[in-house]
Structure formats: C-alpha cells, structure tokens
Amino acid sequence: MNPDNLTDLLQKGFRVTLGATSALVESLQDSQKRDENLSKMQSDFGKLTEEWADKGAVTELEARNFVDTLWTQQAQSANSETTAAGDATVTTSAQSVAEPEVQADVEALTAQIAALRAELENLKSSDSNG
C-alpha cells in the first residue's frame, strides 16, 4: 500500500468524522437540521460522507486559522515586549490570549460536548439493558 494513499485515507476519514460530528451538533441544536440530516442519511450515504468530508475540511481550516491567529498574536506581543525592554530583563506572566467571549464560547461548547457524551452513554446503556 502506498503511504500517500494511506495518509490521504486517514485524512479523509478524519475530515468525515469531523464533519459528521459537526452535523450531529447542528442536528441536536436545530430540529429542522435534524430532520434534514436524517432524510439525507436515508437517501445516499456515499453522498453524505462526501458532504461530511467537505464540512470537515472547512472546519479543519477554520480551526487551523484560529490557532494560527492566536500564535501570531502571542508572537507579536512577545516581540513588542522584547523590543520595548531592550537589554533589560523583563519578567512576564502567562495570560490567556483569547478574548472573554471566545473563552465563554469554548466553555459552552465543552459543556455541550460533555452533555452529548453523557446522553450517548445513557443511550448505549439503555440499549444494552433493553
């Protein structure tokens, strides 16, 4: 097996999983999306996986851009502190670069994921018991 094909296969699998997770979160938040996604799942699963792969690629790109932005902001603040200090020693403390509303969004999403996990576990345990 060609290593490039394996890498492409793994990357597509990751993107399909990321897209499916994103679609699941949308479905749980919006009943109209839920009905739309369920009807898509019943029609053509191959087409659906392609849509998930595309959605996963977009989500991956957005996440990568977000992380790059945070790194750039952190590097710029470090450079400005270095040039302002000159030869003097500067002591700094680590602080979050994220804005408060971004931090709140991340915390809300983390809570939603935890709730989804708990719900999935409950569904799994009820399926195995029933």
Secondary structure as GFF3:
##gff-version 3
##sequence-region A 1 130
A	DSSP	alpha_helix	3	29	.	.	.	ID=ss1
A	DSSP	alpha_helix	31	43	.	.	.	ID=ss2
A	DSSP	alpha_helix	45	85	.	.	.	ID=ss3
A	DSSP	alpha_helix	100	129	.	.	.	ID=ss4
###
